[in-house]
Amino acid sequence: MYEVTQRNSYDTIYQEIKSIFDHKSKPIDGFGDFEEVICKIGAIQKTLHPSIKKRVALIACGDHGIVEEGVSQSDCKVTRLVAESLGKGQSTASTLGKAIHCDILPVDVGIYGKEEIPGVVSCKIAEGTKNFKISQAMTMSQCREAIDLGKSLARDASKKGYELIVTGEMGIGNTTASTAILLSLLDVPKTQWSQYIGRGAGLDDQRFIKKQQVIEEGLRLHQPLIQSQESQSQKALMALCCFGGLEIACMVGMFLGGKEMGIPVVLDGLISATAALVASRLETDLTRYILPSHQGREGGCMLALKALGLTPLLRGNMALGEGTGGLLLLPLLDSMISYYEQGASFFDNHIEDYMRYESGKGQE
């Protein structure tokens, strides 16, 4: 019924899908942001028939040296244990994936230990990152290698026919690294830092104060080098190197690869939103190819989403990781695509079409 060619632009397809929604038997923009996200998916895929039936969650796993400062309730052993659970198909993300028909692909980007984990793709760049309170977490070479890996994963997903990617991660200590990256790149007054530093997987007051101190000390150490970089893209890369997260850098590549291959990429929470912010500094118009999912519990999540100009579709007060917030979005997108394709039009119901008015110009 609706057909377009590869020559159609993103904006043209977006508006054509919006027009189709306008002719459905409902108020104009009745489904609000959910209409917009379906328009976005179609525009990314260059079709008036958006589809997300074949989807995969790419879950990058890596350890963080900063954990030795006591910023987390658990130690780095948990990263490997959860990765093992992912490999067995028993983790939280694995259980959700089975329920919503989404494949789960865990990837070892930088877990401590040389042993490969059954069921987990081994792409280890290093055995974790260094303690950013003492030195840069990653070298620029490691950072670029991890980004390239993320791009490669997105390309491979496209070649296998996947129509949508959910970004996920596992790495004890990565809320500390992500928050430090955000605060280093965004113009947040020091007096407000505390409201964007969260408790991660759960911290008592003593460890929470320690986490704040560690982030502040890390910023004091690395910010002069970051700010000395000439361009926004160089600043973003340097912040990523200084505060680390091989899995964060890998997700940066996933977002870049998604745009390259024309695949929508779904955000999860704080960590993937941080990766998306870095990626947006490296590639123009990247947010057109990113789908937000939920408003994570960590204050930094909304800070990153606002910087990206993205509005979360879910709340939920979640703080879980593994791409779980992105996974929970998929059934809602399935429902909206079904409505878009099958919902009755005004013509079908013998109702005169509603008119779209500009705000403040005659709409009642």
PLY file of the C-alpha trace (Angstrom):
ply
format ascii 1.0
element vertex 364
property float x
property float y
property float z
element edge 363
property int vertex1
property int vertex2
end_header
0.00 0.00 0.00
2.69 2.50 1.01
5.97 2.28 -0.85
9.10 4.39 -1.08
12.52 4.03 -2.61
15.99 4.33 -1.18
16.18 7.82 -2.72
13.67 9.27 -0.29
15.15 11.44 2.41
14.79 10.91 6.15
12.61 14.02 6.49
10.36 13.08 3.57
9.65 9.59 4.88
9.14 10.89 8.39
6.48 13.35 7.20
4.77 10.76 4.99
4.38 8.40 7.95
3.14 11.31 10.06
0.54 12.05 7.37
-0.63 8.43 7.41
-1.04 8.65 11.20
-3.04 11.87 10.72
-5.56 9.99 8.58
-6.13 7.31 11.19
-9.44 7.50 13.05
-8.11 9.24 16.15
-7.23 12.75 17.34
-4.24 14.36 15.63
-1.09 13.26 17.49
-3.32 11.15 19.73
-0.51 8.70 20.47
1.94 11.54 21.09
5.58 10.54 21.30
4.75 6.98 20.24
3.70 8.25 16.82
6.94 10.17 16.54
9.07 7.12 17.28
7.35 5.06 14.57
7.94 7.91 12.11
11.56 7.86 13.19
11.96 4.11 12.70
10.51 4.29 9.20
12.73 7.25 8.31
15.83 5.41 9.53
14.88 2.26 7.62
13.86 4.30 4.54
10.45 2.70 4.28
6.81 3.47 4.95
6.57 -0.02 6.46
8.74 0.17 9.58
9.53 -3.24 11.06
11.31 -4.40 14.21
10.36 -8.08 14.10
13.98 -9.23 13.97
15.83 -7.50 16.80
18.89 -8.05 18.93
20.26 -6.69 22.19
24.03 -6.23 22.01
25.32 -6.33 25.58
28.91 -5.17 26.01
30.68 -6.31 29.18
33.79 -4.83 30.79
35.41 -4.13 34.13
36.52 -0.83 35.69
39.66 -0.12 37.68
37.87 2.58 39.63
36.05 -0.14 41.58
39.15 -0.53 43.76
38.24 2.85 45.30
35.12 1.36 46.91
32.53 3.09 44.72
30.35 0.00 44.31
28.52 -2.36 46.64
30.07 -5.39 44.90
33.46 -6.10 43.40
34.44 -6.87 39.82
33.79 -10.59 40.21
30.10 -9.81 39.66
30.76 -8.59 36.10
32.02 -12.05 35.15
29.23 -13.82 37.05
26.53 -11.84 35.25
28.32 -12.36 31.92
28.29 -16.10 32.61
24.57 -15.86 33.29
24.11 -14.00 29.99
26.06 -16.74 28.22
23.77 -19.39 29.70
20.65 -17.43 28.74
19.68 -17.07 32.41
20.26 -13.37 33.09
17.56 -10.74 33.53
18.00 -9.53 29.94
17.94 -13.10 28.66
14.62 -13.79 30.39
13.07 -10.60 28.99
14.49 -11.35 25.54
12.77 -14.73 25.43
9.44 -13.19 26.39
9.56 -10.46 23.75
11.35 -12.41 21.00
14.57 -10.42 21.05
17.91 -12.15 20.58
20.57 -11.44 23.22
24.24 -11.24 22.22
26.67 -10.69 25.12
30.18 -9.52 24.19
33.30 -9.56 26.37
35.04 -6.28 25.61
37.10 -6.04 28.78
36.24 -8.44 31.60
39.03 -9.25 34.05
40.57 -12.68 33.42
41.86 -14.43 30.34
39.32 -17.27 30.30
36.65 -17.12 27.64
33.06 -17.36 28.85
30.81 -19.94 27.13
28.02 -18.26 25.20
29.73 -14.85 25.30
31.46 -13.48 22.20
35.11 -12.93 23.10
36.40 -9.61 21.78
38.52 -8.66 24.78
40.58 -5.51 24.21
42.04 -5.41 27.71
41.40 -6.95 31.10
39.42 -4.02 32.42
40.37 -0.37 32.58
42.74 1.43 34.94
41.75 3.41 38.01
40.87 6.87 36.67
41.61 8.44 40.04
45.27 7.66 39.37
45.65 7.67 35.56
43.72 7.56 32.31
41.41 4.58 32.26
42.20 3.68 28.64
44.73 4.53 25.99
43.46 6.25 22.87
44.32 3.10 20.93
42.15 0.95 23.21
39.34 3.47 23.03
39.32 3.54 19.24
39.56 -0.25 19.07
36.49 -0.57 21.30
34.57 1.96 19.19
35.50 0.08 16.02
34.31 -3.14 17.63
30.91 -1.57 18.32
30.66 -0.45 14.71
31.54 -3.96 13.56
28.86 -5.47 15.79
26.25 -3.12 14.29
27.40 -3.98 10.76
27.22 -7.69 11.50
23.72 -7.26 12.92
22.65 -5.55 9.71
24.14 -8.31 7.56
22.19 -10.88 9.59
18.95 -9.06 8.87
18.35 -7.45 12.24
16.06 -4.44 11.97
16.69 -2.90 15.39
19.47 -2.95 17.99
19.06 -2.50 21.74
22.20 -1.34 23.52
23.06 -2.99 26.81
26.02 -3.28 29.14
27.39 -5.04 32.17
30.28 -3.64 34.18
30.55 -3.07 37.91
31.57 0.55 38.43
30.23 1.89 35.15
27.80 4.39 36.68
30.84 6.06 38.24
32.68 6.18 34.92
29.59 7.35 33.01
28.79 10.13 35.44
32.38 11.39 35.32
32.22 11.46 31.51
28.94 13.40 31.56
30.13 15.96 34.07
33.34 16.45 32.12
31.50 17.15 28.84
28.44 19.11 30.01
28.45 22.56 31.51
27.26 21.57 34.98
28.25 23.87 37.87
30.28 22.05 40.50
27.65 22.95 43.09
25.15 20.78 41.18
27.33 17.72 40.61
25.89 15.81 43.56
22.38 15.72 42.08
23.68 13.84 39.04
25.76 11.29 40.95
23.55 8.31 41.81
23.86 5.25 43.98
24.27 2.79 41.10
23.23 -0.72 42.09
22.86 0.48 45.69
25.22 2.26 48.09
25.05 3.12 51.76
25.69 6.74 52.69
29.38 6.20 53.39
30.11 4.62 50.00
27.91 7.20 48.29
29.98 10.02 49.74
33.10 8.14 48.66
31.76 7.84 45.12
31.17 11.59 44.95
34.67 12.29 46.21
36.24 9.89 43.71
34.41 11.47 40.76
35.40 14.95 41.93
39.05 13.92 42.27
38.99 12.28 38.85
37.57 15.39 37.25
40.17 17.55 38.96
42.91 15.29 37.59
41.71 14.90 34.00
39.63 17.97 33.16
42.60 20.18 32.17
43.64 17.65 29.49
40.06 17.18 28.28
39.40 20.90 28.01
42.70 21.50 26.22
41.46 19.52 23.21
40.62 21.71 20.22
37.25 20.32 19.12
34.12 18.89 20.75
34.81 15.51 19.18
38.36 15.46 20.56
37.09 16.46 24.00
34.54 13.63 23.90
37.14 11.04 22.92
39.55 12.24 25.59
36.85 12.13 28.28
36.08 8.57 27.22
39.76 7.65 27.47
40.24 9.35 30.83
37.25 7.86 32.63
36.93 4.70 30.69
34.65 1.92 30.11
35.62 -0.38 27.27
31.95 -1.37 27.15
30.96 2.31 27.00
33.32 2.88 24.08
31.92 -0.21 22.38
28.39 1.20 22.68
29.63 4.47 21.16
30.54 2.39 18.12
27.14 0.68 18.11
25.41 4.05 17.76
27.78 5.12 14.99
27.36 1.79 13.22
23.58 2.00 13.52
23.53 5.27 11.62
25.94 3.89 9.02
23.78 0.80 8.42
20.38 2.49 8.75
19.32 0.54 11.84
17.47 2.16 14.76
19.46 1.85 17.98
17.63 1.88 21.32
19.05 3.56 24.42
18.80 1.92 27.79
19.75 4.00 30.82
22.60 6.13 32.11
25.51 4.19 30.63
24.15 3.85 27.10
22.90 7.47 27.18
26.44 8.54 28.06
27.78 6.50 25.15
25.20 8.14 22.88
26.28 11.60 24.03
29.90 10.82 23.18
28.85 9.38 19.82
26.79 12.49 19.07
29.95 14.58 19.47
31.67 12.39 16.88
28.91 12.25 14.25
26.39 14.90 13.20
22.62 14.21 13.27
23.21 11.00 15.20
20.18 11.43 17.46
17.93 10.92 14.44
18.99 7.28 14.56
18.59 6.78 18.31
15.41 5.72 20.12
15.14 6.63 23.82
13.51 4.11 26.12
13.21 5.01 29.81
13.99 7.69 32.36
16.52 5.90 34.52
16.75 6.41 38.26
20.24 7.91 38.03
20.09 11.69 37.78
22.71 11.64 35.06
20.38 9.73 32.75
18.03 12.68 32.25
21.02 15.01 32.07
22.33 13.02 29.11
18.90 12.68 27.46
18.30 16.43 27.66
21.72 17.08 26.15
20.77 14.73 23.32
17.37 16.37 22.88
15.60 13.05 23.47
12.45 12.41 25.52
12.12 9.06 27.33
9.01 7.06 26.47
8.94 5.19 29.80
9.53 6.09 33.42
9.63 3.04 35.69
12.30 4.32 38.12
14.67 1.62 36.83
18.34 1.11 37.66
19.20 -2.28 36.24
21.33 -2.22 33.08
21.78 -5.09 30.62
19.60 -3.19 28.15
16.49 -4.07 30.15
14.80 -0.68 29.79
15.28 -0.82 26.04
13.90 -4.36 25.93
10.76 -3.33 27.83
10.07 -0.68 25.19
9.82 -3.20 22.35
6.31 -4.59 23.03
4.96 -1.04 23.00
6.65 -0.36 19.67
5.21 -3.65 18.34
1.73 -2.46 19.31
2.20 0.94 17.69
3.49 -0.54 14.43
0.50 -2.91 14.39
-1.85 0.04 14.85
-0.06 2.05 12.17
-0.43 -0.77 9.65
-3.93 -1.97 10.57
-5.74 0.84 12.38
-8.91 2.14 10.74
-8.84 5.46 8.90
-11.38 8.26 9.10
-12.56 7.14 5.66
-13.16 3.60 6.96
-15.34 4.98 9.75
-17.11 7.55 7.55
-15.73 10.40 9.63
-14.38 13.64 8.22
-10.61 13.90 8.71
-9.35 16.01 11.59
-7.31 19.00 10.52
-3.82 19.76 11.78
-3.52 23.34 13.04
-0.51 25.31 14.12
-0.42 26.00 17.84
-2.53 29.01 18.76
-4.16 29.33 15.30
-7.70 28.16 15.63
-7.41 24.69 17.17
-10.06 23.97 19.79
0 1
1 2
2 3
3 4
4 5
5 6
6 7
7 8
8 9
9 10
10 11
11 12
12 13
13 14
14 15
15 16
16 17
17 18
18 19
19 20
20 21
21 22
22 23
23 24
24 25
25 26
26 27
27 28
28 29
29 30
30 31
31 32
32 33
33 34
34 35
35 36
36 37
37 38
38 39
39 40
40 41
41 42
42 43
43 44
44 45
45 46
46 47
47 48
48 49
49 50
50 51
51 52
52 53
53 54
54 55
55 56
56 57
57 58
58 59
59 60
60 61
61 62
62 63
63 64
64 65
65 66
66 67
67 68
68 69
69 70
70 71
71 72
72 73
73 74
74 75
75 76
76 77
77 78
78 79
79 80
80 81
81 82
82 83
83 84
84 85
85 86
86 87
87 88
88 89
89 90
90 91
91 92
92 93
93 94
94 95
95 96
96 97
97 98
98 99
99 100
100 101
101 102
102 103
103 104
104 105
105 106
106 107
107 108
108 109
109 110
110 111
111 112
112 113
113 114
114 115
115 116
116 117
117 118
118 119
119 120
120 121
121 122
122 123
123 124
124 125
125 126
126 127
127 128
128 129
129 130
130 131
131 132
132 133
133 134
134 135
135 136
136 137
137 138
138 139
139 140
140 141
141 142
142 143
143 144
144 145
145 146
146 147
147 148
148 149
149 150
150 151
151 152
152 153
153 154
154 155
155 156
156 157
157 158
158 159
159 160
160 161
161 162
162 163
163 164
164 165
165 166
166 167
167 168
168 169
169 170
170 171
171 172
172 173
173 174
174 175
175 176
176 177
177 178
178 179
179 180
180 181
181 182
182 183
183 184
184 185
185 186
186 187
187 188
188 189
189 190
190 191
191 192
192 193
193 194
194 195
195 196
196 197
197 198
198 199
199 200
200 201
201 202
202 203
203 204
204 205
205 206
206 207
207 208
208 209
209 210
210 211
211 212
212 213
213 214
214 215
215 216
216 217
217 218
218 219
219 220
220 221
221 222
222 223
223 224
224 225
225 226
226 227
227 228
228 229
229 230
230 231
231 232
232 233
233 234
234 235
235 236
236 237
237 238
238 239
239 240
240 241
241 242
242 243
243 244
244 245
245 246
246 247
247 248
248 249
249 250
250 251
251 252
252 253
253 254
254 255
255 256
256 257
257 258
258 259
259 260
260 261
261 262
262 263
263 264
264 265
265 266
266 267
267 268
268 269
269 270
270 271
271 272
272 273
273 274
274 275
275 276
276 277
277 278
278 279
279 280
280 281
281 282
282 283
283 284
284 285
285 286
286 287
287 288
288 289
289 290
290 291
291 292
292 293
293 294
294 295
295 296
296 297
297 298
298 299
299 300
300 301
301 302
302 303
303 304
304 305
305 306
306 307
307 308
308 309
309 310
310 311
311 312
312 313
313 314
314 315
315 316
316 317
317 318
318 319
319 320
320 321
321 322
322 323
323 324
324 325
325 326
326 327
327 328
328 329
329 330
330 331
331 332
332 333
333 334
334 335
335 336
336 337
337 338
338 339
339 340
340 341
341 342
342 343
343 344
344 345
345 346
346 347
347 348
348 349
349 350
350 351
351 352
352 353
353 354
354 355
355 356
356 357
357 358
358 359
359 360
360 361
361 362
362 363
